[in-house]
């Protein structure tokens, strides 16, 4: 984790005040159809003013059982902060979703949050998968020992932006 911070006195709105990043290099897997925390994909940041915003940047290297849908949710603490409207049917409301490709994909997510707080804020990602499938992070479903099979990294970055 890398942290840098500069004083915010006199800086114009939109200035970057601090940057915090977590890099996940190990793997994670779940067969849960309900959202579960993706271990190692969380970051904590303490805003210096209630008027400041937090820019969240996520990159998830992921895979699911071929042709299965996978779902991701962004949370601040235990609250989903970027989720689709309730469709009142069997659809899964989430921050982002996709149906898998054979060798996985990178799922990016960007969100500008207004926590209105000066206490530490923890942002994290959760994942789930269509019933019968498996969601993996940083490796492919096949996990074969082949030159054409890769492993990757995932990151979550929080940037405090002057309000």
C-alpha positions in Angstrom: 0.0 0.0 0.0 1.3 3.4 -1.0 0.2 6.6 0.8 1.0 10.1 0.0 -0.5 13.3 1.5 0.0 17.0 1.0 -1.5 19.8 3.0 -4.8 21.1 1.6 -4.5 24.7 2.7 -5.1 27.1 -0.1 -5.5 24.4 -2.8 -8.3 24.9 -5.4 -11.3 22.6 -5.6 -10.4 19.5 -7.6 -6.9 19.2 -6.2 -5.7 15.8 -5.2 -5.0 15.8 -1.5 -4.0 12.2 -0.8 -3.9 8.9 -2.6 -4.2 5.4 -1.0 -4.0 2.2 -2.9 -4.3 -1.5 -2.2 -2.8 -4.1 -4.6 -4.1 -7.6 -4.5 -1.7 -10.2 -6.0 -3.1 -13.4 -4.4 -6.2 -15.2 -5.6 -9.8 -15.4 -4.4 -12.8 -17.6 -5.4 -16.4 -17.9 -4.5 -19.5 -19.8 -5.6 -21.8 -17.6 -3.6 -24.9 -16.2 -5.3 -25.1 -13.5 -2.6 -22.5 -10.8 -2.3 -19.4 -11.6 -0.3 -16.3 -9.5 0.4 -13.5 -10.0 -2.1 -10.6 -10.4 0.4 -7.8 -7.9 -0.2 -9.8 -5.5 -2.3 -10.4 -2.7 0.2 -8.8 0.6 1.0 -9.2 3.0 3.9 -8.9 6.8 3.7 -9.6 9.7 6.1 -10.9 12.8 4.4 -9.6 16.1 5.9 -12.9 18.0 5.3 -16.5 17.1 5.0 -16.7 19.0 1.7 -14.1 16.8 0.1 -14.9 14.0 -2.2 -13.3 10.5 -2.6 -12.6 9.2 -6.1 -12.6 5.4 -6.1 -10.8 3.6 -9.0 -11.0 -0.2 -9.1 -9.5 -2.8 -11.5 -10.5 -6.4 -11.0 -8.8 -9.2 -12.9 -11.6 -11.8 -12.9 -13.1 -14.9 -14.4 -16.2 -17.1 -13.9 -17.3 -20.5 -15.0 -17.6 -20.1 -18.8 -20.9 -18.3 -19.8 -21.9 -17.6 -16.2 -22.8 -14.1 -15.0 -20.8 -12.4 -12.4 -21.7 -9.4 -10.2 -19.7 -6.8 -8.3 -20.7 -4.2 -5.7 -18.8 -1.2 -4.4 -19.3 -0.4 -0.7 -18.4 2.3 1.8 -18.3 0.5 5.1 -21.2 -1.9 4.9 -23.3 0.2 2.6 -23.5 -0.3 -1.2 -22.9 3.2 -2.7 -23.1 2.4 -6.4 -26.0 0.1 -7.2 -28.6 -0.1 -10.0 -32.2 0.7 -9.3 -34.3 -2.2 -7.9 -36.0 -3.9 -10.8 -38.4 -5.8 -8.6 -37.7 -9.1 -10.3 -35.0 -11.7 -10.4 -32.3 -9.4 -11.7 -29.3 -8.8 -9.5 -28.8 -5.1 -8.8 -25.1 -4.4 -8.6 -22.4 -1.8 -9.4 -21.3 -3.7 -12.5 -21.8 -7.1 -14.0 -20.8 -9.1 -17.0 -21.0 -12.6 -18.5 -17.7 -14.3 -18.6 -15.4 -14.9 -21.5 -13.2 -18.0 -21.8 -10.0 -16.6 -20.3 -11.4 -13.8 -18.0 -11.4 -10.1 -18.2 -10.5 -6.9 -16.4 -13.5 -5.1 -14.9 -12.9 -1.4 -14.2 -15.0 0.8 -11.9 -14.8 4.5 -11.2 -17.0 6.4 -8.7 -16.8 9.9 -7.1 -18.2 9.6 -3.6 -19.2 12.3 -1.2 -18.9 10.7 2.3 -19.4 14.1 4.1 -17.1 12.9 6.9 -13.7 13.4 8.4 -13.6 9.9 10.0 -11.8 7.0 8.3 -13.8 5.6 5.3 -13.3 2.1 4.1 -14.2 1.2 0.6 -14.3 -2.4 -0.6 -15.6 -4.7 -3.4 -17.9 -7.6 -3.1 -18.6 -10.3 -5.7 -21.2 -13.0 -6.5 -21.8 -15.4 -9.3 -24.8 -17.0 -11.1 -26.0 -20.1 -9.4 -23.8 -23.1 -10.3 -20.8 -21.0 -11.3 -17.6 -19.9 -9.6 -16.1 -16.4 -9.6 -12.3 -16.2 -9.4 -10.1 -13.1 -8.9 -6.6 -12.9 -10.4 -6.7 -16.3 -12.1 -8.7 -18.2 -14.7 -11.2 -21.0 -14.1 -9.0 -23.6 -15.8 -5.9 -22.6 -13.9 -3.9 -24.8 -16.3 -0.1 -24.8 -16.3 0.1 -23.4 -19.8 1.9 -20.4 -21.3 -1.4 -19.0 -22.6 -3.0 -19.0 -19.1 -2.3 -16.0 -17.0 -2.5 -14.7 -13.5 -3.2 -11.0 -12.8 -3.5 -8.4 -10.2 -6.4 -6.3 -8.9 -6.3 -2.8 -7.4 -8.5 -0.4 -5.5 -7.4 3.2 -5.2 -8.9 6.1 -3.2 -8.1 9.7 -3.9 -9.2 12.6 -1.7 -10.3 15.5 -3.9 -10.6 19.0 -2.5 -14.3 20.2 -2.5 
